[in-house]
Every structure is written in C-alpha cells, then in structure tokens.
Amino acid sequence: MKVVFLFFVTTGCLCLSSSLSVDTYLTSRDKDQLKNVLLTGLESENLSDVFYAVSGLQQLNQQIPDVQAVCNKLVKYVGKAKSLSLDSVYFSTSAWKTIATCTGKLVVDESVQEIYAMLEKKDIRDVHMSDLYFGVSILSNLNLKPKDITKLINIIKRKMKPDDTITDFGYSIHLLASLGPDGRFAFNRLSDAIMQVDQVDRKFLQFEGGLSVTALVLTGVYKFCDAVQCNTSFPIQNDQALMFSNYLLSRKSVQTPKGAYFLLNALKTLSNNKYHLPIAATLVKPMGDLDDTQKILSVRFTNLLGEPLPTSLSVGVESAMLNNKVVMSKNKFKSTADKTVYELEFNEPDLSIGIYSIVISATPLEKVKIPLLGNTAIPLEVKVSASSVNIVDFKVGTTDNDQQTGPSLQTLKYGEKLSTKLKADHMQRIIVRFAIKDHQVKKHVQVHQAFVRFTNTKTGSQSVFVAELDSQNNYKLDMDLGVKSVSFKHASGLYSMDLIIGDSLLKKPIVWHFSDIKLKFSEVESDVSESFADFYKPKKLISHTFREPEPRPPHIVSLLFTILSLAPLLVLFVLWARLGVNIKNFPFNLSAIGFHSALASIFILFGMFWVYLDMFITLKYLFLLGISTFLFGNRLLSYIARRRNK
C-alpha cells in the first residue's frame, strides 16, 4: 500500500513540476518583522523562547542586545531550579553555546548524570525519542559524548517504530544525524516519513503539526543525508522541495519566537545545501506596474532568503498571452547593475493594455554544482495599464419622446465643455454617445465603469446612470427623463453633467465635466425637502416603544380569587376537625417519615420556584428529592403490603 501511495504522490508531483515555482522570498521587511518577534523572546521567562530568540537572531546575522544579561538569566534560571527537565537543560545549554561569549558557568552536573543513567537503562519503555535527542544534544553542547555509541544506536533502533509520530521521527533523524555514518540504517525510513506529508492546493507540502514539525523533519532529513552521504539518493524530490518552500514562505508572518526560529532554520537549510537550490522569481513591482509609455518589466531572482544566486542567468520569455492569443515569445531579458534583477523591454508595437499571462525560464550562464529549482516555466501575471485613453466621437444632445424629429446632438472633443446650456423636460430624452480608444494603438477599449453623473448645482444631490456598450464597441446613454424623474426626485433646476470612466487598467480615473443642463419636471411631486449634504447627516434616533400592559383587575377581585382557590383546602381542614383524623395506621418508621418529609419538601420547593428560584436550580434540587422520595416510597409501600398480608 505504501509503495502504491508513493507512486501516485511521485507521479502527481512530476506532472506538476513544469508549473511549480516560488513567487516570493524573505524580504528585508519580513526579516525586520521576524527580528522584532525574536527580540520579544529575550524578555521571556521561558527558557525555550530565550533559545529560539538567540538562535533566530544568529540566523538573521543580528547582534543580541545586552548579551551578558541573557547569560545571567540562563545562570539564574538553572541555578534556582531544584530539578530541571531535559528540554529545559537542552534549551539553556544550547542558548549558552550559541552565544559563545557568556562568562560564568551553567551548573547542570546532575542532569548530565541523569542522561548517562538513561543511556545505560535496559528497560527503555519510559524513555521517549525526544528525551534521547535532548540528552545527546546536551552532551554535545557541553563537549561531552555518550559513553557507548553502539548501545545508543541499539536504543534508537528499538525505539524507532513504523507507527511513530512524525514528531518522534523528526527527533530521531536529528539524533542519528549527530552520530554520523553509523545512523545510515534508518535511511529507508525517510521515504516512509515523507509519505506522511499533506499536499494543499497542489502547491504546498506540510506535515501534520504545522510549521515547527515541518521544519523539524525537513532540516533533519538534510542533516541526516549530509551525515550518511545520501548523494544521488536524496529522498526529497525537486518538486517537493519547491512545495515545501512555498509552504514555509506562506508562514513568514509568524508571531512567536518558536515559529520564527523554525522558519529561518528551514529556509536557511533549503537555501544552503548541496542537493538543490530553490529560487524565487518575483516581479519587482506589483504585477509589473507597466503602462503604455513605460514598458520595462523587471523580475528579481533570489534564493528563499532574498540573497543573490551563485550564478548569472539567461532569462527568456517562453510565451506571453493576452486574451488567449500569443503576442510574444523568445524575447530575452537584460541583466542590470543589480545582480538579482533582470529587465525586459515590453514595447512591441502591437502590444496593448491588458493583463498578460507570461511564462519565463532562467538558465545558468555558468556551470553550477548545485542544480537550480523553479527556474523553468515560471508563470507571471503582468498588467499593462493605460496612462490615458482617448474619448472620441463624443456627442450629447436631447430629443423628443415621440421621435418625430431626430436627436439634436452636439460634438465635443475630450476636455472641452459646451458653451451653451442644454435644456430638457420630462417629455424628452437625453442622449450621450462616445467611444474609448487606446492612446497608443488606437484600438477600441472596453472599461469596467462608464457613467454619466448629474449633479444638482443648488442642493448637490447626484444621480448616476450607466453608459452601456453596444455591438460596435461604442458607449451610449439614452435616458427617458420622464421615466427617470424619480431618480432626480422630480427636482427641476440646473445640473452639471460629468463623464466618469474607471477601470483597473487605467492609471487614473477620468472625470470630465462636459456640459450643464437645465431640467424641468412635472409639478406633481416636485418637493425637495433636503439637500445633498442633509441626506448624509445622522438621522433622528428611533426609540422603540413597547405595548402598554393590560390594566390589572381591582385589588378586591384578586383577593377574592385567592380565597376561592384556597377554599378546598379550608374545607378539608374543617372536615378533619369535625370527623376526626385517624392516624392509628400511620407507621412511625424511617420509610414513612422519610417519604412524607420528601413529599412535603417537593411542595415547598415548588413554592420557592414560584417565588424566586429559577428552573435550573429547581430541577437540580427536584432530582435529589425525587430519588429520596422514590426510595422511601418504595419501602413504605412494601411495608404496608407485608402488614396487610399478615
């Protein structure tokens, strides 16, 4: 089953390898953010956070502020603790070793003796793989070694099981890496562990447990292969390395020292190994940020840490498509003074504005020992915006609804304004026609937003109408003023007319005030009570009024009803007084007294529920009283039955 699963995973990854790439890297801003996260760990009282902060800052090549204060914290914590767990000793000694300039001494002699005793145990059922890893690492931090390597390897062999968790596997592979070639016996376990990886969106690979577990296993595999010389049999395929890279970089906004440490450790391992080098190809500006006058496309090639690659590249365009048509291929990028940036002159004469789907490839110019990953079939989305567009064939005018006479349209050039005011009433139509063309190639352009706005010059109220596209790629607004009078609130007066053009491919939207028009509506509903500014003022607060309660009956009626309700009880007491109460047969034993007491308590509880108890408290007490009533009642009935049988 594992072989079949591995076959499908490998086959699926190979099919995806042609389109896998890394489109981001650890930028300077990301590193500053991680630095701030790590600095918070130095102030923590948790030894693990201190270790993660110290090691993470070292990986960022940052100095540790007030080093001796950190050293004193380690000494103080280790000294005041009566007994330290192995992980605490590991974090403290590892931080001490990483700093390397601490004065003083960590007193961990007892822990060292416990480690040696653990490694000599015959019964290792209570020894976890993490304990072995922490213990051997502590000895290494103190420049000590296990007394018997062979015995340690035998312990590891006994502890490693096929059903181990992936975290235990991570600890074991790190532990074996520290033992050198002697740990090669576990090589076959690597493929079993990698089969446990989860694939997300056909782009990311991660292990269950998230960032820390993924980084633990990933760095362990690389260290293990360095120790046992995997060479050509490296277990992580190239496409898997790219998907691990994508996952790690998707987590670069971590907010804990632990997450920052594991992220940096894994990215550094992927960027500095002898098996492969994943590269990141990113656009210098978002989506290229090109326009119709400046078409220099800049692409940056770095490793995952944002560092320059060890070789220069030959970068070329495999294809560039716009609207599913190939518009460019085989074009070459040029190198720049910045060794990480390559530029392409995106100025073919037939290229218009739009979003281009580009596929590029980068090949090393020099012979490299470590193969590059993610350097072929790199997909990019590049947007070429328009700095401006031409509004042509612009006409505006009015016509009668009966269409007996043709529309009287006036022609305008973009930027101009009609010298005379237009006039229209509710029996007429307003017509606006225009076309939009690319400023450079003179082709018709379709935009997302084309509006004509009417603004009342007195009140500031606005009415906006959409100019629709016809089959000839021209825009037209043909508005029946009588039908649309509601949109104007039947407010006659002088209005300004503006053309608004907006699109994601326009650098700046167009707002063109092309005319003023005097509108006259019917007098039926021509009441305008509020201005444009008043419309957006806070409205009057709505206060809800509940329905008035029904009037209560007079006090005497309520009192009479209460007396009538208690009358049967009064009659009962009167009859008892006249006839007498026979209590001779009442058994004065525990079951009888308990039953009647419990029953009376239930009635009292109901009364208390009526007065002030809530339902939940009442049910809780009723449950307890019900049990006692049932038990006492059962014994009482049994007693009565036995007495009758005698």
C-alpha positions, 0 to 999 in steps of 0.5 A: 500500500505504501509503495502504491501511495508513493507512486501516485504522490511521485507521479502527481508531483512530476506532472506538476513540476513544469508549473511549480515555482516560488513567487516570493522570498524573505524580504528585508521587511519580513526579516525586520518583522521576524527580528522584532518577534525574536527580540520579544523572546529575550524578555521571556521567562521561558527558557525555550523562547530565550533559545529560539530568540538567540538562535533566530537572531544568529540566523538573521546575522543580528547582534543580541542586545545586552548579551551578558544579561541573557547569560545571567538569566540562563545562570539564574534560571538553572541555578534556582531550579531544584530539578530541571527537565531535559528540554529545559537543560537542552534549551539553556545549554544550547542558548549558552553555546550559541552565544559563545561569549557568556562568562560564568558557568551553567551548573547542570552536573546532575542532569548530565548524570541523569542522561548517562543513567538513561543511556545505560537503562535496559528497560527503555519503555519510559524513555521517549525519542525526544528525551534521547535527542535532548540528552545527546544534544546536551552532551554535545553542547557541553563537549561531552559524548555518550559513553557507548555509541553502539548501545545508543544506536541499539536504543534508537533502533528499538525505539524507532517504530513504523507507527511513530509520530512524525514528531518522534521521527523528526527527533530521531533523524536529528539524533542519528544525524549527530552520530554520523555514518553509523545512523545510515540504517534508518535511511529507508525510513525517510521515504516512509516519513515523507509519505506522511506529508499533506499536499494543499492546493497542489502547491504546498507540502506540510506535515501534520503539526504545522510549521515547527514539525515541518521544519523539524523533519525537513532540516533533519532529513538534510542533516541526516543525508549530509551525515550518511552521504545520501548523494544521488539518493536524496529522498526529497524530490525537486518538486517537493522541495519547491512545495515545501518552500512555498509552504514555509514562505506562506508562514513568514508572518509568524508571531512567536519566537518558536515559529520564527526560529523554525522558519529561518532554520528551514529556509536557511537549510533549503537555501544552503545545501548541496542537493538543490537550490530553490529560487524565487522569481518575483516581479519587482513591482506589483504585477509589473506596474507597466503602462503604455509609455513605460514598458520595462518589466523587471523580475528579481531572482533570489534564493528563499532568503532574498540573497543573490544566486551563485550564478548569472542567468539567461532569462527568456520569455517562453510565451506571453498571452493576452486574451488567449492569443500569443503576442510574444515569445523568445524575447530575452531579458537584460541583466542590470547593475543589480545582480538579482534583477533582470529587465525586459523591454515590453514595447512591441508595437502591437502590444496593448493594455491588458493583463498578460499571462507570461511564462519565463525560464532562467538558465545558468550562464555558468556551470553550477554544482548545485542544480537550480529549482523553479527556474523553468516555466515560471508563470507571471501575471503582468498588467499593462495599464493605460496612462490615458485613453482617448474619448472620441466621437463624443456627442450629447444632445436631447430629443423628443419622446415621440421621435418625430424629429431626430436627436439634436446632438452636439460634438465635443472633443475630450476636455472641452465643455459646451458653451451653451446650456442644454435644456430638457423636460420630462417629455424628452430624452437625453442622449450621450454617445462616445467611444474609448480608444487606446492612446497608443494603438488606437484600438477600441477599449472596453472599461469596467465603469462608464457613467454619466453623473448629474449633479444638482448645482443648488442642493448637490444631490447626484444621480448616476446612470450607466453608459452601456456598450453596444455591438460596435464597441461604442458607449451610449446613454439614452435616458427617458427623463420622464421615466427617470424623474424619480431618480432626480426626485422630480427636482427641476433646476440646473445640473452639471453633467460629468463623464466618469470612466474607471477601470483597473487598467487605467492609471487614473480615473477620468472625470470630465465635466462636459456640459450643464443642463437645465431640467424641468419636471412635472409639478406633481411631486416636485418637493425637495425637502433636503439637500445633498449634504442633509441626506448624509447627516445622522438621522433622528434616533428611533426609540422603540416603544413597547405595548402598554400592559393590560390594566390589572383587575381591582385589588378586591377581585384578586383577593377574592380569587385567592380565597376561592382557590384556597377554599378546598383546602379550608374545607378539608381542614374543617372536615378533619376537625369535625370527623376526626383524623385517624392516624392509628395506621400511620407507621412511625418508621424511617420509610414513612417519615422519610417519604412524607418529609420528601413529599412535603419538601417537593411542595415547598420547593415548588413554592420557592420556584414560584417565588424566586428560584429559577428552573435550573436550580429547581430541577437540580434540587427536584432530582435529589428529592425525587430519588429520596422520595422514590426510595422511601416510597418504595419501602413504605409501600412494601411495608404496608403490603407485608402488614396487610398480608399478615 
